[in-house]
Amino acid sequence: MSRYKSEQTVYDPRKKKYVPLWRLDTNTVTVTHFNPDTLTIESKTYHTDFIRYHLHYSDSKNPDRLRRLVNEGKVEQYLDDLELKVSEAISRQVELWKQTDSCYQKAALGGDAVKMLGLENCFISMAREAVFECMVYI
């Protein structure tokens, strides 16, 4: 289980000890933040497969980057940005293929929803492969 904890700690009066301000668990794909103002633990779990893949890849290939992001308190923003950018890149590529693929255009003109859906799923798979190589496995 790969857990990253920030070097910065704050006192948690409920636990009566110092706790890390930020944590990242790459197995559960969860970022945890101890809010010293409200004395609450805020956590966010990511559910997209590409965030999981990216974290596991980064954990094995570039753990210093993850450690730095956790220490600087920027890991949640980094993952939010990555999630948005990867999703948008996949969507843009799929839309481009839908507009330029002659088979898809014929299916759309003919109202063949089954063929359109099948082609769109194929486009999504192809886009994910290309986008993952450029944006997830880095």
C-alpha positions as CSV (number, residue, x, y, z in Angstrom):
1,M,0.0,0.0,0.0
2,S,1.6,3.3,-1.1
3,R,0.8,6.1,1.2
4,Y,2.3,9.5,0.8
5,K,2.1,11.8,3.8
6,S,3.0,15.5,3.9
7,E,5.9,16.5,6.0
8,Q,3.8,19.3,7.5
9,T,1.8,18.2,10.4
10,V,-0.9,19.8,12.6
11,Y,-2.1,18.9,16.0
12,D,-5.4,17.0,16.2
13,P,-6.8,17.5,19.7
14,R,-9.2,14.6,19.3
15,K,-6.4,12.1,18.6
16,K,-4.1,14.0,20.9
17,K,-1.2,13.8,18.4
18,Y,0.2,15.5,15.3
19,V,-1.2,14.3,12.0
20,P,-0.1,14.9,8.4
21,L,-1.9,17.8,6.7
22,W,-2.2,15.9,3.4
23,R,-2.2,12.2,2.6
24,L,-2.4,10.3,-0.7
25,D,-3.2,6.6,-0.8
26,T,-2.5,5.3,-4.3
27,N,-4.3,2.0,-3.7
28,T,-7.6,3.5,-2.7
29,V,-7.0,6.5,-5.0
30,T,-7.9,8.8,-2.1
31,V,-6.5,12.2,-1.1
32,T,-7.1,13.1,2.5
33,H,-6.7,16.6,4.0
34,F,-6.9,17.4,7.7
35,N,-8.5,20.8,8.0
36,P,-6.9,22.5,11.0
37,D,-9.6,25.3,11.1
38,T,-12.6,22.9,11.5
39,L,-10.6,19.9,12.9
40,T,-12.2,17.7,10.3
41,I,-10.8,15.2,7.8
42,E,-11.8,15.9,4.2
43,S,-11.2,13.2,1.7
44,K,-11.7,12.7,-2.0
45,T,-11.7,9.4,-3.8
46,Y,-11.1,9.3,-7.5
47,H,-13.2,6.8,-9.5
48,T,-11.8,7.2,-13.1
49,D,-9.6,4.3,-14.2
50,F,-7.1,6.7,-15.7
51,I,-6.4,8.5,-12.4
52,R,-5.8,5.0,-10.8
53,Y,-3.5,4.1,-13.7
54,H,-1.6,7.4,-13.5
55,L,-1.1,7.1,-9.7
56,H,0.2,3.5,-9.9
57,Y,2.5,4.4,-12.8
58,S,3.8,7.5,-11.0
59,D,4.2,5.6,-7.8
60,S,6.5,3.2,-9.6
61,K,8.3,5.5,-12.0
62,N,8.3,9.0,-10.3
63,P,7.4,8.8,-6.6
64,D,9.4,12.0,-5.9
65,R,6.8,14.0,-8.0
66,L,3.9,12.5,-5.9
67,R,5.8,13.2,-2.7
68,R,6.4,16.8,-3.8
69,L,2.7,17.3,-4.7
70,V,1.6,15.9,-1.4
71,N,4.1,18.1,0.6
72,E,3.0,21.2,-1.3
73,G,-0.7,20.4,-0.8
74,K,-1.2,20.4,-4.6
75,V,-2.0,16.7,-5.1
76,E,-5.8,17.2,-5.2
77,Q,-5.7,20.1,-7.6
78,Y,-3.2,18.2,-9.8
79,L,-5.5,15.1,-10.0
80,D,-8.6,17.2,-10.6
81,D,-6.8,19.0,-13.5
82,L,-5.5,15.7,-14.9
83,E,-9.0,14.1,-14.7
84,L,-10.5,17.1,-16.5
85,K,-7.9,17.3,-19.2
86,V,-7.9,13.6,-20.0
87,S,-11.7,13.5,-20.2
88,E,-11.7,16.5,-22.4
89,A,-9.0,15.2,-24.7
90,I,-10.8,11.9,-25.1
91,S,-14.1,13.7,-25.9
92,R,-12.5,16.0,-28.4
93,Q,-10.8,13.2,-30.3
94,V,-14.1,11.2,-30.3
95,E,-16.0,14.2,-31.7
96,L,-13.4,14.7,-34.3
97,W,-13.6,11.1,-35.5
98,K,-17.4,11.3,-35.5
99,Q,-17.3,14.3,-37.7
100,T,-14.8,12.9,-40.2
101,D,-15.4,9.1,-40.3
102,S,-17.4,8.2,-43.4
103,C,-18.9,5.0,-41.8
104,Y,-20.1,7.0,-38.8
105,Q,-21.6,9.7,-41.1
106,K,-23.4,7.1,-43.2
107,A,-24.8,5.5,-40.1
108,A,-25.9,8.9,-38.8
109,L,-27.6,9.8,-42.1
110,G,-29.3,6.4,-42.1
111,G,-30.4,6.7,-38.5
112,D,-28.6,3.5,-37.6
113,A,-28.2,4.1,-33.8
114,V,-26.7,0.7,-33.1
115,K,-23.9,1.2,-35.7
116,M,-23.4,4.7,-34.5
117,L,-23.1,3.5,-30.9
118,G,-20.7,0.7,-31.9
119,L,-18.5,3.1,-33.8
120,E,-18.5,5.7,-31.0
121,N,-17.4,3.0,-28.5
122,C,-14.6,2.1,-30.9
123,F,-13.6,5.7,-31.1
124,I,-13.6,6.0,-27.4
125,S,-11.3,3.0,-27.1
126,M,-8.9,4.3,-29.7
127,A,-8.9,7.8,-28.2
128,R,-8.2,6.4,-24.7
129,E,-5.2,4.4,-26.0
130,A,-3.7,7.5,-27.7
131,V,-4.5,9.9,-24.8
132,F,-3.3,7.5,-22.1
133,E,0.1,7.2,-23.8
134,C,0.5,11.0,-23.9
135,M,-1.2,12.1,-20.7
136,V,-1.6,9.2,-18.2
137,Y,1.6,7.3,-18.4
138,I,3.9,10.2,-17.8
